[in-house]
Amino acid sequence: MGLFKGSFVFLTGVGCGVYIAQNYNVPNVKKLFNTYLFVAKHIEETYRKPKKDDD
């Protein structure tokens, strides 16, 4: 009974996901993640302490 219930829940989730992706403007998560990562790197490089030169 667990296999049937698990399969039903999985297939229902897949069906809902496909419906939502086709009918609504869902943002591209990978593109958003890459944008946030770029901004975080830029902020980190901008506000980083300068390295000391040990001469």
N, C-alpha and C positions, 0 to 999 in steps of 0.2 A: 504494500500500500504506500510506503514511503517513496518508492521510485515513481509511481504514478503521480503522487502529489507534487513531488519536486519537479517533475517534467512539466506538469500543468502550470505551476508558478513560473517556471523559466519561460515557457512558450507564451504565457500571458504577458510577461514583461517585455519579451522581444516584440510581440505584436503591438503593444502600446508604444514602445520606443520607435518602431517603424512609422506608426501613424503620426506621432508627434513630429518626427523628423520631416515627414512629407508635407504636413499641413501647417506647421508653425515655423517662424524664423528662429531657429535654434543656432546660437553662436558656435563657431568653430573653437572647441576647447583647446586644441593644440596650438592654434594661432594666438589665442588669448594668453596661454601659458608662456609661449615664447616672447610675447610682448612684455609681460610682467617681468620675466627673467632679464630681458634686455634693460628695462628701466632700473631694476634692482642693481645690475652690474654697473650701470652708468652712475647711479647715486653712490654706490660703494667706491668707485674710482674717483669721483669728484671730491668726496669728503674724507678720503684716506689720509692718514698722517704721512708727511714726507719721510722718506728713509734717511737715516743718518749716514753720513759719509765718515767712516773711520779711517783717517789717513795716518 
